[in-house]
Amino acid sequence: MSVRQSLLAILDQGPSYGYQLRAEFERRTGSTWPLNVGQIYNTLDRLERDGLVQKGDTDAEGHVFYCITHNGHTEAIAWLHSPVPRWTTTKDELAIKLAIAITLPGVEITDIIQMQRVSTLKTLQELTRAKAGGGDPATSEDLAWQLVIDSMIFQTEAEVRWLDHTEARLARATKAGVVTAVPIAEIPKKGRPSKGGASTVSEVTR
């Protein structure tokens, strides 16, 4: 989820100040991803530094309005008309957590998977109830919220399936003796290989 491009797309509709942008972002996404004001202004500072927005008028209450520049408009349009590179947008914390855990001695990976499954199923139930309580969309804002909820439901369902797959694969790997704790590799001195050659995870667990 790109806060940067989202704010640019909103500013492309007209000048806004920080609190307005936060309210608009949450209104347009059904408050699914709440942002704090500090995050908004930090992003605005970076956008201004990059020449994508600029400060405009200040109202009687001291609110500084930000306006999108030509380059900002171009980036917002490009974002809207480009596919999202799914595997480069963010690191999957759960996948990394399980990848690390499976290489550590004394860690019951099946307990971690089960704990996560319970949590994920609870989230799925909450999302499903929220969707059921929404009814048919009466406005574009209602529809936008439902699209976000649908996306979250599909992703959560996929996570449950992935956990089931991981547990089954772990069971096969354990039976085959593949799962082995990976020691900390010796850090080689500059210009020299580590003693005995570099060991990789695949070499240790093969």
C-alpha positions, 0 to 999 in steps of 0.5 A: 500500500503506497501512501505516497501515491495515494496522497498524490492521487487525492491532491490531484483533485485539489489542494488540501492540508495534512488533516484533510488528506488524512480524513480523505484517505480514510474516507476513501478507503473505509478507514481500513488503513488508518494513518497518523498525521505525522506520517502524512506530513512526513510523506508531504515533506518527501513529496515536496523535496522531490518536486511533486507537491508544493506549499500553497495558501495558508488559511485563517486557522494556519493550515498550509495547503499543498498543491500537486505539481505537474510532475506530481500529476504525471506520477499519480496518473502513472501509478493509477495506470500501472500494475502493482509489482506484488512481490516488490512492494513489501516484505512478507513478515509472516513468511520471513518469520517462519523461514527464520524459525524453521532454522532455529534450534528448539523452536516448535514451528508447528506451534507457531503455525497453529497460533498464526492459523487461529489468529488468521481465521479470527481475522477472516471471521471479522472481515466476513462479518463486516462485509455481511453487515455492509449491505449493497453499496449505495455510494461510490464510497461504499463500493470502495470500502467493499472492494478493500474488504473483498481484497483483505478477505481473499488475502486472508483466505490465501494465508490460511491455505498457505499455512496448511500447505506449509504445515504439510510440507514441514511434516514431509520435510521432518520425516525426511530429516531435512529440517536442521538448525542452521548455525551462524556462519563465520564472517570471512575476513575481507578478501578471504573465504570462510574456513571450509568454504561458505555454507548456505542454508540449502547446503545445511538442510539438504 
